[in-house]
C-alpha cells in the first residue's frame, strides 16, 4: 500500500519508508530505492526455513537449504534488501 500511495502522489519530494524488497518490486514503475536506513532505525526480521518430518522430497529440500547458504545466494539476498 505504501508504494501505491507513493506512485499516486503528485509531490515530487515525497518520501516513504518501507520494506526494501517491496520497494524494489516497484522500481520499474517509478519508485526509486534510496538506500537502507541507519542501523539504529532498522527493524530486523529473522527468517527460518524448516523441513516437515513427513517430507517426500528430502533430497530436494536439502539441496535448497545448501543453496541458500552459499555466498552467491547471500549476495543475491543482499542485492534485493533481504540479506
Secondary structure, DSSP 8 states (H G I E B T S, - for coil): -HHHHHHH---TT------HHHHHHTGGGT--------GGG-----------TT-S-HHHHHHHHHHHTSHHHHHHHHHTT--
